[in-house]
Amino acid sequence: MVWEYKIIMTEKFLSSDDNLTVEEKFNKWGKNAWEFAGIVQKPYTTLGKDPKIDGDCIIFKRCKEN
């Protein structure tokens, strides 16, 4: 099985479709076969190293069509 992933900044996800609840937003993604896969939190910056991501992200996955 091959997966494809969609990574969305948390702020963008929460502010999209402002008239929907968080549950309704997840259900909307689920109708398009996207499954919640996890959250990646922005790491703290240490020793002058910049983090690879700009903020917290929500990750979705779905089976990739061949």
ZADO-1210 file (C-alpha; in nm, 4 decimals, padded with zeros to 6 digits):
<atoms>
<atom x="00.0000" y="00.0000" z="00.0000" code="MET" pos="1"/>
<atom x="00.1298" y="00.3443" z="-00.0915" code="VAL" pos="2"/>
<atom x="00.0286" y="00.6531" z="00.1057" code="TRP" pos="3"/>
<atom x="00.0143" y="01.0194" z="00.0162" code="GLU" pos="4"/>
<atom x="00.0275" y="01.2846" z="00.2851" code="TYR" pos="5"/>
<atom x="-00.1120" y="01.6334" z="00.3346" code="LYS" pos="6"/>
<atom x="00.0511" y="01.8584" z="00.5936" code="ILE" pos="7"/>
<atom x="-00.1402" y="02.1683" z="00.7023" code="ILE" pos="8"/>
<atom x="-00.0351" y="02.4376" z="00.9447" code="MET" pos="9"/>
<atom x="-00.2642" y="02.4202" z="01.2486" code="THR" pos="10"/>
<atom x="-00.3589" y="02.7888" z="01.2294" code="GLU" pos="11"/>
<atom x="-00.4594" y="02.7518" z="00.8629" code="LYS" pos="12"/>
<atom x="-00.6639" y="02.4386" z="00.9355" code="PHE" pos="13"/>
<atom x="-00.8458" y="02.5991" z="01.2292" code="LEU" pos="14"/>
<atom x="-00.9170" y="02.9240" z="01.0422" code="SER" pos="15"/>
<atom x="-01.0440" y="02.7527" z="00.7251" code="SER" pos="16"/>
<atom x="-01.4203" y="02.7150" z="00.6947" code="ASP" pos="17"/>
<atom x="-01.4758" y="02.9325" z="01.0017" code="ASP" pos="18"/>
<atom x="-01.8443" y="02.8382" z="01.0101" code="ASN" pos="19"/>
<atom x="-01.7550" y="02.4698" z="01.0766" code="LEU" pos="20"/>
<atom x="-01.6622" y="02.3127" z="01.4096" code="THR" pos="21"/>
<atom x="-01.3285" y="02.1307" z="01.4375" code="VAL" pos="22"/>
<atom x="-01.5173" y="01.8001" z="01.4240" code="GLU" pos="23"/>
<atom x="-01.6968" y="01.9070" z="01.1048" code="GLU" pos="24"/>
<atom x="-01.3631" y="02.0074" z="00.9489" code="LYS" pos="25"/>
<atom x="-01.2163" y="01.6619" z="01.0200" code="PHE" pos="26"/>
<atom x="-01.5306" y="01.4969" z="00.8812" code="ASN" pos="27"/>
<atom x="-01.5008" y="01.7102" z="00.5658" code="LYS" pos="28"/>
<atom x="-01.1455" y="01.5849" z="00.5117" code="TRP" pos="29"/>
<atom x="-01.2575" y="01.2292" z="00.5874" code="GLY" pos="30"/>
<atom x="-01.5196" y="01.2462" z="00.3108" code="LYS" pos="31"/>
<atom x="-01.2286" y="01.2979" z="00.0710" code="ASN" pos="32"/>
<atom x="-01.0586" y="00.9810" z="00.2049" code="ALA" pos="33"/>
<atom x="-00.8067" y="01.1745" z="00.4190" code="TRP" pos="34"/>
<atom x="-00.7334" y="01.0106" z="00.7535" code="GLU" pos="35"/>
<atom x="-00.5846" y="01.1998" z="01.0480" code="PHE" pos="36"/>
<atom x="-00.2315" y="01.0674" z="01.0971" code="ALA" pos="37"/>
<atom x="-00.0919" y="01.2913" z="01.3693" code="GLY" pos="38"/>
<atom x="00.0409" y="01.6270" z="01.4781" code="ILE" pos="39"/>
<atom x="00.3952" y="01.7593" z="01.4501" code="VAL" pos="40"/>
<atom x="00.4771" y="02.0319" z="01.6975" code="GLN" pos="41"/>
<atom x="00.7259" y="02.3044" z="01.6183" code="LYS" pos="42"/>
<atom x="01.0435" y="02.2279" z="01.8087" code="PRO" pos="43"/>
<atom x="01.1986" y="02.4855" z="02.0313" code="TYR" pos="44"/>
<atom x="01.4859" y="02.6738" z="01.8714" code="THR" pos="45"/>
<atom x="01.8115" y="02.5820" z="02.0423" code="THR" pos="46"/>
<atom x="02.1749" y="02.6670" z="01.9882" code="LEU" pos="47"/>
<atom x="02.0918" y="02.8999" z="01.7020" code="GLY" pos="48"/>
<atom x="01.9437" y="02.6250" z="01.4842" code="LYS" pos="49"/>
<atom x="01.6238" y="02.7148" z="01.3016" code="ASP" pos="50"/>
<atom x="01.3417" y="02.4591" z="01.3203" code="PRO" pos="51"/>
<atom x="01.2446" y="02.2948" z="00.9920" code="LYS" pos="52"/>
<atom x="00.8775" y="02.3879" z="01.0339" code="ILE" pos="53"/>
<atom x="00.7207" y="02.7281" z="01.1018" code="ASP" pos="54"/>
<atom x="00.4535" y="02.6070" z="01.3444" code="GLY" pos="55"/>
<atom x="00.2445" y="02.3134" z="01.4588" code="ASP" pos="56"/>
<atom x="00.1143" y="02.0962" z="01.1740" code="CYS" pos="57"/>
<atom x="-00.1734" y="01.8535" z="01.1290" code="ILE" pos="58"/>
<atom x="-00.0930" y="01.5514" z="00.9130" code="ILE" pos="59"/>
<atom x="-00.3467" y="01.3613" z="00.7041" code="PHE" pos="60"/>
<atom x="-00.2856" y="01.0517" z="00.4898" code="LYS" pos="61"/>
<atom x="-00.4781" y="00.8525" z="00.2341" code="ARG" pos="62"/>
<atom x="-00.4146" y="00.5566" z="00.0112" code="CYS" pos="63"/>
<atom x="-00.2562" y="00.6751" z="-00.3119" code="LYS" pos="64"/>
<atom x="-00.4336" y="00.5658" z="-00.6265" code="GLU" pos="65"/>
<atom x="-00.2157" y="00.3781" z="-00.8736" code="ASN" pos="66"/>
</atoms>
